[in-house]
Amino acid sequence: MKTLKLIAVGIILLVSSAIQAQVSVNVNIGSPPSWGPVGYSNVDYYYLPDVEAYYDIRATQFIYFGGGNWIRSRNLPGQYRNYNLYNGYKVVLNDYHGSRPYSNFKNHKVKYYKGYKGKPQKSIGSNRNNNHKAYKSNGNKSNGNSNGNSNGNNGKGNNGHGNGKH
């Protein structure tokens, strides 16, 4: 009888530890990055107008056009290695849950042009150092000098499009 009780207790401990491990794994999947805007919980993608790229929150990958194809990568292309994701504007794609946000790229590129600034945004995490890179450069060398820190909006207002809904 004692061995039966010990086996039962052992099974309960194994099951409870397996359940806890599963919960901790699921909590981290699809978490928005620290440079993402505060206040959006059920979002799959951001559009980054300054670099004309998307960020897939679930896959933790950037999606950008290069070499005639849409590329998924953990890093932005080399010409944006100094781009500060905390300072750049992020358009939250609230209502898109597919796998190819770039299917609307022509509209996004026009509506959210380079230098676009909508409503003020606060990042989830803090950027203690403005020179902090929120990603690793993929090592591509480029003569591009785009840093995405444009403060102007080319004389254009946001025309009420600052909420990222479409």
C-alpha positions in Angstrom: 0.0 0.0 0.0 2.9 2.4 0.8 4.4 1.8 -2.6 1.1 2.6 -4.3 0.9 5.9 -2.4 4.4 6.8 -3.4 3.7 6.0 -7.0 0.6 8.1 -7.0 2.5 11.0 -5.4 5.2 10.7 -8.0 2.8 10.7 -10.9 1.1 13.8 -9.5 4.4 15.6 -9.1 5.4 14.7 -12.7 2.1 15.8 -14.2 2.1 19.1 -12.3 5.7 19.9 -13.3 4.8 19.1 -17.0 1.8 21.4 -16.8 4.0 24.3 -15.4 6.6 23.7 -18.1 3.9 23.9 -20.8 2.5 27.2 -19.4 5.9 28.9 -19.3 6.7 28.0 -22.9 3.4 29.3 -24.1 3.7 32.6 -22.3 6.8 33.6 -24.2 5.6 32.7 -27.7 4.2 35.7 -29.6 5.2 38.3 -27.0 5.7 41.7 -28.5 9.2 43.1 -28.5 10.3 45.6 -25.9 10.5 48.3 -28.7 6.8 47.6 -29.7 4.1 50.2 -28.8 2.2 49.9 -25.6 -1.5 49.0 -25.6 -2.0 46.3 -28.2 -2.6 42.7 -27.1 -4.0 40.8 -30.1 -1.7 41.9 -32.8 0.4 39.8 -35.2 2.3 42.4 -37.2 3.7 45.9 -37.2 4.6 47.9 -40.3 7.7 50.0 -40.0 7.3 52.9 -42.5 10.9 54.2 -42.2 12.4 50.9 -43.4 9.4 49.7 -45.4 9.4 46.4 -43.5 7.0 44.4 -41.4 7.6 42.7 -38.1 6.0 39.3 -37.4 5.4 39.2 -33.6 4.7 35.5 -33.4 7.7 34.4 -35.5 9.9 37.3 -34.1 11.0 38.1 -37.7 11.3 41.1 -39.9 9.8 40.8 -43.4 11.2 43.0 -46.1 11.6 43.1 -49.8 15.0 42.3 -51.3 16.4 40.7 -54.4 13.0 40.4 -55.9 11.4 38.5 -53.0 10.0 39.0 -49.6 12.5 37.9 -47.0 11.9 36.8 -43.5 14.9 37.4 -41.1 15.6 37.9 -37.4 17.5 41.0 -38.6 16.8 44.1 -40.7 18.8 44.4 -43.9 22.4 45.8 -43.5 21.5 49.3 -44.6 19.3 49.7 -41.5 21.9 48.3 -39.0 21.8 51.7 -37.2 18.0 52.1 -37.2 16.7 52.6 -33.7 13.5 50.6 -33.4 12.5 52.4 -30.2 12.4 55.8 -31.9 10.9 54.6 -35.2 7.1 54.7 -35.7 5.3 51.4 -35.7 2.0 51.0 -37.5 0.0 48.4 -35.6 -1.9 46.2 -38.1 -4.9 45.4 -35.8 -7.0 43.6 -38.3 -4.6 41.5 -40.3 -4.0 37.9 -39.1 -2.8 36.1 -42.3 0.7 35.1 -43.1 1.5 37.7 -45.8 1.0 41.3 -44.5 3.0 42.5 -47.5 0.0 41.7 -49.7 -1.1 45.2 -48.7 2.3 46.8 -49.1 1.4 49.1 -52.0 -1.3 50.7 -49.8 0.9 50.7 -46.7 3.8 52.4 -48.5 1.5 55.2 -49.7 -0.6 55.6 -46.5 2.4 55.3 -44.1 5.3 56.9 -46.1 8.9 57.1 -44.9 9.0 59.6 -42.0 5.3 59.0 -41.1 4.4 59.9 -37.6 0.9 59.1 -36.3 -0.2 59.4 -32.7 2.6 59.5 -30.2 3.8 56.1 -29.1 5.3 54.7 -25.9 7.4 51.6 -26.2 6.8 48.5 -24.0 10.4 48.6 -22.7 12.7 51.4 -22.1 15.5 52.5 -24.4 18.0 53.6 -21.8 20.7 54.3 -24.4 19.6 55.9 -27.7 22.5 54.2 -29.5 21.2 50.8 -28.3 20.5 48.4 -31.1 17.3 46.4 -30.7 18.6 43.7 -33.1 21.9 42.4 -34.4 23.1 43.5 -37.7 23.2 40.6 -40.2 26.7 41.8 -41.3 25.7 43.0 -44.8 27.8 45.9 -45.9 26.0 48.8 -47.5 26.7 52.4 -48.3 23.1 53.3 -47.3 23.0 55.9 -44.6 19.3 55.6 -43.7 19.0 55.7 -39.9 15.2 56.1 -39.7 15.4 59.0 -37.2 13.7 61.5 -39.4 11.7 63.9 -37.4 9.9 65.6 -40.2 6.8 64.4 -42.0 7.5 66.0 -45.3 4.9 68.6 -44.7 2.1 66.0 -44.5 -0.3 65.6 -41.7 -1.5 62.2 -40.5 -4.9 62.8 -41.9 -6.4 60.8 -39.1 -4.5 57.6 -40.0 -2.4 57.4 -36.8 -4.3 54.4 -35.4 -3.0 51.8 -37.8 -6.5 50.4 -38.5 -7.5 49.7 -42.1 
